Amino acid sequence: MSSENNNQKISINALLEKFPNRFFLSSALSKRARQIAEGEKVLIDIEDDGYVDPIFIAIKEFEAGFISASLMEAVDDEVELLEKLDKSLDEKLEDKEEKESGSKTKEKESKRSKSKSL
């Protein structure tokens, strides 16, 4: 491959068929390009006769099938878990507030009864 081939214009239409939407494709490509820019091993053969754009390399890796990406269903499970935790914490805070307000009311009542008895 020459440097012209390494930096040629490419079409991402074929990749769009493999991903649910453009945002997901963009996110996956940028993550891989960032890894490459930070020194990760390149999985495709390129001629190293100058600068090769990490985005170009990431696209070529996805096209060649060396890299794949998928949405994790675990995210939904984590969101559900966080919602349950949030609800549980809210309930605990409400219980604590009720106990505190109940104890304050009892304190006031006991002070009133003490002052009446004096």
N, CA, C and O of each residue as an XYZ file, in Angstrom:
472
protein
N       0.831     -1.186      0.000
C       0.000      0.000      0.000
C       0.869      1.240      0.000
O       1.861      1.308      0.725
N       0.519      2.175     -0.771
C       1.247      3.439     -0.759
C       0.560      4.392      0.198
O      -0.529      4.109      0.697
N       1.200      5.519      0.451
C       0.589      6.482      1.365
C      -0.709      7.023      0.798
O      -1.597      7.422      1.551
N      -0.832      7.042     -0.557
C      -2.094      7.466     -1.158
C      -3.207      6.513     -0.760
O      -4.314      6.946     -0.438
N      -2.919      5.209     -0.781
C      -3.925      4.229     -0.398
C      -4.239      4.299      1.089
O      -5.374      4.054      1.497
N      -3.244      4.631      1.898
C      -3.471      4.720      3.336
C      -4.383      5.874      3.711
O      -5.076      5.804      4.726
N      -4.399      6.933      2.913
C      -5.191      8.112      3.243
C      -6.280      8.394      2.213
O      -6.736      9.529      2.081
N      -6.692      7.369      1.490
C      -7.721      7.560      0.475
C      -9.074      7.849      1.117
O      -9.299      7.557      2.291
N      -9.969      8.430      0.317
C     -11.325      8.660      0.808
C     -12.037      7.320      0.854
O     -11.896      6.490     -0.044
N     -12.789      7.130      1.896
C     -13.479      5.852      2.062
C     -14.949      6.089      2.342
O     -15.351      7.141      2.840
N     -15.730      5.092      2.013
C     -17.172      5.158      2.248
C     -17.505      4.299      3.461
O     -16.993      3.189      3.601
N     -18.346      4.805      4.317
C     -18.708      4.047      5.513
C     -20.077      3.379      5.383
O     -20.605      2.843      6.357
N     -20.641      3.412      4.195
C     -21.971      2.827      4.009
C     -22.018      1.346      4.376
O     -22.995      0.884      4.966
N     -20.973      0.604      4.032
C     -20.939     -0.821      4.375
C     -20.905     -1.011      5.888
O     -21.508     -1.946      6.415
N     -20.199     -0.121      6.584
C     -20.140     -0.219      8.039
C     -21.472      0.120      8.689
O     -21.811     -0.428      9.738
N     -22.226      1.019      8.074
C     -23.519      1.401      8.638
C     -24.491      0.220      8.669
O     -25.417      0.190      9.480
N     -24.274     -0.748      7.785
C     -25.124     -1.940      7.782
C     -24.828     -2.831      8.991
O     -25.683     -3.616      9.403
N     -23.632     -2.716      9.558
C     -23.221     -3.554     10.688
C     -23.567     -2.930     12.037
O     -23.500     -3.608     13.062
N     -23.931     -1.667     12.053
C     -24.193     -0.952     13.296
C     -25.629     -0.453     13.327
O     -26.199     -0.144     12.281
N     -26.215     -0.371     14.509
C     -27.615      0.036     14.605
C     -27.859      1.491     14.220
O     -28.955      1.831     13.774
N     -26.866      2.351     14.382
C     -27.059      3.758     14.010
C     -25.701      4.450     13.831
O     -24.660      3.903     14.195
N     -25.733      5.647     13.272
C     -24.499      6.394     12.999
C     -23.764      6.784     14.277
O     -22.533      6.798     14.314
N     -24.523      7.100     15.324
C     -23.887      7.481     16.586
C     -23.047      6.324     17.126
O     -21.904      6.524     17.539
N     -23.606      5.132     17.123
C     -22.891      3.966     17.626
C     -21.643      3.707     16.794
O     -20.581      3.414     17.343
N     -21.762      3.812     15.473
C     -20.616      3.640     14.581
C     -19.541      4.680     14.892
O     -18.362      4.348     15.020
N     -19.953      5.925     15.010
C     -19.020      7.004     15.295
C     -18.312      6.777     16.628
O     -17.104      6.985     16.741
N     -19.054      6.360     17.612
C     -18.487      6.108     18.933
C     -17.476      4.960     18.896
O     -16.391      5.068     19.469
N     -17.828      3.870     18.226
C     -16.936      2.714     18.137
C     -15.655      3.067     17.377
O     -14.559      2.704     17.803
N     -15.791      3.769     16.260
C     -14.618      4.153     15.472
C     -13.711      5.112     16.236
O     -12.489      4.972     16.207
N     -14.305      6.077     16.911
C     -13.475      7.044     17.639
C     -12.752      6.381     18.809
O     -11.609      6.725     19.110
N     -13.417      5.432     19.469
C     -12.759      4.728     20.568
C     -11.555      3.935     20.062
O     -10.481      3.965     20.663
N     -11.751      3.220     18.939
C     -10.641      2.439     18.383
C      -9.532      3.365     17.881
O      -8.352      3.079     18.084
N      -9.897      4.466     17.232
C      -8.886      5.411     16.731
C      -8.085      5.990     17.893
O      -6.872      6.168     17.779
N      -8.744      6.282     18.997
C      -8.056      6.798     20.177
C      -7.065      5.762     20.704
O      -5.948      6.107     21.088
N      -7.474      4.493     20.723
C      -6.567      3.430     21.164
C      -5.329      3.372     20.280
O      -4.206      3.250     20.769
N      -5.550      3.460     18.967
C      -4.432      3.418     18.017
C      -3.508      4.622     18.229
O      -2.285      4.476     18.245
N      -4.093      5.797     18.389
C      -3.304      7.008     18.594
C      -2.476      6.934     19.871
O      -1.409      7.541     19.963
N      -2.975      6.184     20.858
C      -2.266      6.046     22.125
C      -1.272      4.889     22.118
O      -0.657      4.590     23.142
N      -1.110      4.232     20.955
C      -0.062      3.231     20.835
C      -0.507      1.783     20.747
O       0.337      0.888     20.723
N      -1.808      1.526     20.698
C      -2.272      0.142     20.550
C      -1.796     -0.428     19.220
O      -1.606      0.307     18.252
N      -1.608     -1.737     19.182
C      -1.143     -2.406     17.976
C      -2.202     -2.305     16.874
O      -3.390     -2.524     17.113
N      -1.745     -1.968     15.665
C      -2.623     -1.899     14.495
C      -2.837     -3.310     13.970
O      -1.880     -4.075     13.848
N      -4.070     -3.661     13.661
C      -4.404     -5.030     13.280
C      -4.418     -5.278     11.776
O      -4.595     -6.415     11.337
N      -4.232     -4.229     10.988
C      -4.188     -4.399      9.535
C      -2.795     -4.038      9.046
O      -2.034     -3.364      9.740
N      -2.472     -4.495      7.846
C      -1.178     -4.162      7.252
C      -1.272     -2.799      6.581
O      -2.130     -2.561      5.732
N      -0.367     -1.910      6.985
C      -0.272     -0.601      6.339
C       1.197     -0.306      6.120
O       2.056     -0.748      6.884
N       1.474      0.439      5.075
C       2.853      0.860      4.853
C       3.126      2.040      5.757
O       2.360      3.003      5.798
N       4.198      1.956      6.463
C       4.536      3.017      7.409
C       5.515      3.978      6.756
O       6.677      4.071      7.151
N       5.021      4.695      5.745
C       5.886      5.658      5.077
C       5.446      7.084      5.398
O       5.570      7.990      4.575
N       4.949      7.252      6.567
C       4.497      8.571      7.008
C       3.288      8.420      7.908
O       2.949      7.326      8.360
N       2.661      9.530      8.149
C       1.508      9.554      9.038
C       0.302      8.883      8.389
O      -0.033      9.158      7.237
N      -0.342      8.002      9.145
C      -1.589      7.389      8.712
C      -2.627      7.724      9.765
O      -2.434      7.454     10.950
N      -3.723      8.310      9.327
C      -4.777      8.753     10.234
C      -5.357      7.576     11.020
O      -5.788      6.592     10.418
N      -5.374      7.658     12.351
C      -5.934      6.570     13.156
C      -7.394      6.259     12.826
O      -7.830      5.115     12.959
N      -8.145      7.265     12.400
C      -9.543      7.020     12.004
C      -9.571      6.116     10.782
O     -10.371      5.183     10.711
N      -8.694      6.392      9.818
C      -8.624      5.556      8.622
C      -8.298      4.118      9.003
O      -8.915      3.183      8.492
N      -7.338      3.939      9.891
C      -6.948      2.588     10.321
C      -8.117      1.901     11.020
O      -8.392      0.728     10.766
N      -8.803      2.627     11.898
C      -9.940      2.045     12.620
C     -11.036      1.604     11.647
O     -11.608      0.525     11.798
N     -11.321      2.430     10.664
C     -12.345      2.076      9.671
C     -11.931      0.819      8.908
O     -12.740     -0.088      8.710
N     -10.680      0.769      8.486
C     -10.187     -0.400      7.751
C     -10.227     -1.660      8.621
O     -10.534     -2.743      8.122
N      -9.921     -1.529      9.907
C      -9.995     -2.679     10.803
C     -11.423     -3.183     10.942
O     -11.662     -4.390     10.945
N     -12.364     -2.265     11.059
C     -13.772     -2.674     11.141
C     -14.226     -3.311      9.835
O     -14.913     -4.332      9.837
N     -13.836     -2.698      8.715
C     -14.211     -3.255      7.404
C     -13.663     -4.667      7.223
O     -14.349     -5.539      6.689
N     -12.430     -4.894      7.668
C     -11.785     -6.197      7.500
C     -12.307     -7.233      8.499
O     -12.003     -8.420      8.379
N     -13.080     -6.793      9.471
C     -13.645     -7.719     10.445
C     -12.727     -8.025     11.624
O     -13.017     -8.917     12.422
N     -11.627     -7.294     11.738
C     -10.725     -7.499     12.870
C     -11.325     -6.961     14.171
O     -11.004     -7.443     15.258
N     -12.175     -5.984     14.052
C     -12.797     -5.348     15.208
C     -14.311     -5.430     15.022
O     -14.832     -5.225     13.926
N     -14.988     -5.729     16.103
C     -16.448     -5.691     16.067
C     -16.924     -4.981     17.321
O     -16.185     -4.852     18.297
N     -18.132     -4.536     17.282
C     -18.696     -3.847     18.439
C     -20.144     -4.268     18.583
O     -20.824     -4.565     17.600
N     -20.598     -4.289     19.810
C     -21.997     -4.633     20.049
C     -22.488     -3.874     21.265
O     -21.714     -3.509     22.149
N     -23.775     -3.647     21.288
C     -24.382     -3.008     22.441
C     -24.465     -4.021     23.558
O     -24.786     -5.188     23.331
N     -24.183     -3.585     24.731
C     -24.223     -4.500     25.865
C     -25.583     -4.417     26.544
O     -26.035     -3.340     26.932
N     -26.225     -5.568     26.680
C     -27.495     -5.598     27.380
C     -27.292     -5.386     28.863
O     -28.235     -5.051     29.580
N     -26.084     -5.574     29.326
C     -25.785     -5.387     30.738
C     -26.043     -3.949     31.167
O     -26.311     -3.691     32.340
N     -25.966     -3.025     30.239
C     -26.220     -1.624     30.568
C     -27.636     -1.470     31.109
O     -27.856     -0.760     32.090
N     -28.599     -2.137     30.467
C     -29.969     -2.074     30.945
C     -30.076     -2.643     32.349
O     -30.782     -2.094     33.196
N     -29.376     -3.743     32.596
C     -29.388     -4.347     33.922
C     -28.778     -3.408     34.953
O     -29.268     -3.305     36.077
N     -27.710     -2.727     34.565
C     -27.066     -1.792     35.483
C     -27.979     -0.609     35.775
O     -28.061     -0.155     36.917
N     -28.658     -0.113     34.762
C     -29.577      1.008     34.956
C     -30.703      0.582     35.898
O     -31.077      1.331     36.801
N     -31.237     -0.609     35.690
C     -32.295     -1.120     36.553
C     -31.787     -1.265     37.991
O     -32.489     -0.915     38.940
N     -30.583     -1.774     38.144
C     -29.991     -1.928     39.466
C     -29.814     -0.567     40.142
O     -30.111     -0.417     41.327
N     -29.332      0.419     39.391
C     -29.151      1.755     39.949
C     -30.485      2.377     40.350
O     -30.575      3.051     41.376
N     -31.528      2.149     39.538
C     -32.849      2.674     39.877
C     -33.367      2.036     41.162
O     -33.953      2.721     42.001
N     -33.156      0.736     41.323
C     -33.581      0.054     42.545
C     -32.815      0.589     43.748
O     -33.391      0.827     44.810
N     -31.512      0.773     43.571
C     -30.687      1.308     44.644
C     -31.143      2.704     45.026
O     -31.241      3.027     46.210
N     -31.422      3.532     44.032
C     -31.882      4.892     44.266
C     -33.203      4.884     45.036
O     -33.383      5.644     45.988
N     -34.112      4.024     44.615
C     -35.407      3.919     45.288
C     -35.221      3.459     46.734
O     -35.852      3.987     47.649
N     -34.354      2.478     46.926
C     -34.079      1.967     48.263
C     -33.496      3.062     49.159
O     -33.894      3.198     50.316
N     -32.569      3.829     48.631
C     -31.974      4.922     49.406
C     -33.010      5.990     49.740
O     -33.018      6.527     50.848
N     -33.887      6.300     48.779
C     -34.954      7.266     49.038
C     -35.853      6.786     50.167
O     -36.217      7.560     51.052
N     -36.211      5.506     50.134
C     -37.066      4.944     51.181
C     -36.374      5.007     52.535
O     -37.002      5.341     53.539
N     -35.092      4.689     52.566
C     -34.340      4.743     53.826
C     -34.274      6.172     54.363
O     -34.407      6.398     55.565
N     -34.067      7.132     53.460
C     -34.022      8.528     53.887
C     -35.373      8.983     54.429
O     -35.441      9.694     55.431
N     -36.442      8.569     53.762
C     -37.781      8.918     54.236
C     -38.048      8.311     55.604
O     -38.599      8.972     56.485
N     -37.657      7.042     55.786
C     -37.832      6.382     57.079
C     -37.043      7.111     58.165
O     -37.539      7.321     59.272
N     -35.826      7.488     57.838
C     -34.977      8.183     58.800
C     -35.592      9.529     59.175
O     -35.609      9.913     60.345
N     -36.101     10.246     58.152
C     -36.725     11.542     58.408
C     -37.975     11.384     59.261
O     -38.223     12.193     60.155
N     -38.768     10.345     58.988
C     -39.965     10.093     59.784
C     -39.601      9.786     61.224
O     -40.245     10.285     62.147
N     -38.572      8.968     61.428
C     -38.135      8.626     62.781
C     -37.641      9.862     63.512
O     -37.953     10.068     64.685
N     -36.862     10.689     62.808
C     -36.346     11.907     63.422
C     -37.467     12.872     63.764
O     -37.478     13.464     64.843
N     -38.407     13.028     62.846
C     -39.519     13.940     63.135
C     -40.404     13.362     64.233
O     -40.949     14.107     65.047
N     -40.550     12.030     64.260
C     -41.319     11.378     65.322
C     -40.656     11.544     66.669
O     -41.334     11.793     67.666
N     -39.350     11.412     66.718
C     -38.633     11.561     67.994
C     -38.637     13.014     68.447
O     -38.683     13.285     69.647
N     -38.589     13.949     67.507
C     -38.663     15.365     67.863
C     -40.037     15.693     68.426
O     -40.155     16.464     69.379
N     -41.074     15.109     67.837
C     -42.432     15.324     68.326
C     -42.576     14.763     69.729
O     -43.195     15.396     70.584
N     -42.019     13.594     69.981
C     -42.072     12.977     71.310
C     -41.310     13.830     72.314
O     -41.752     13.992     73.451
N     -40.170     14.377     71.904
C     -39.395     15.238     72.790
C     -40.186     16.476     73.163
O     -40.200     16.883     74.325
N     -40.846     17.077     72.179
C     -41.648     18.268     72.433
C     -42.791     17.940     73.389
O     -43.080     18.700     74.313
N     -43.445     16.785     73.151
C     -44.555     16.375     74.007
C     -44.071     16.121     75.429
O     -44.741     16.503     76.388
N     -42.920     15.483     75.573
C     -42.409     15.221     76.914
C     -42.004     16.524     77.607
O     -42.169     16.650     78.821
N     -41.483     17.484     76.862
C     -41.128     18.770     77.449
C     -42.385     19.505     77.903
O     -42.409     20.126     78.965
N     -43.440     19.422     77.068
C     -44.701     20.067     77.409
C     -45.306     19.451     78.670
O     -45.789     20.157     79.556
N     -45.267     18.127     78.729
C     -45.853     17.459     79.901
C     -45.044     17.760     81.155
O     -45.617     17.886     82.238
N     -43.732     17.878     81.033
C     -42.901     18.232     82.165
C     -43.189     19.650     82.629
O     -43.270     19.922     83.827
N     -43.344     20.557     81.654
C     -43.595     21.946     82.030
C     -44.988     22.097     82.640
O     -45.180     22.954     83.502
N     -45.961     21.296     82.222
C     -47.311     21.353     82.800
C     -47.302     20.796     84.218
O     -48.039     21.287     85.073
N     -46.502     19.805     84.477
C     -46.485     19.192     85.796
C     -45.752     20.060     86.816
O     -45.941     19.875     88.018
N     -44.946     20.973     86.384
C     -44.204     21.828     87.310
C     -45.060     22.902     87.782
O     -44.623     23.736     88.575
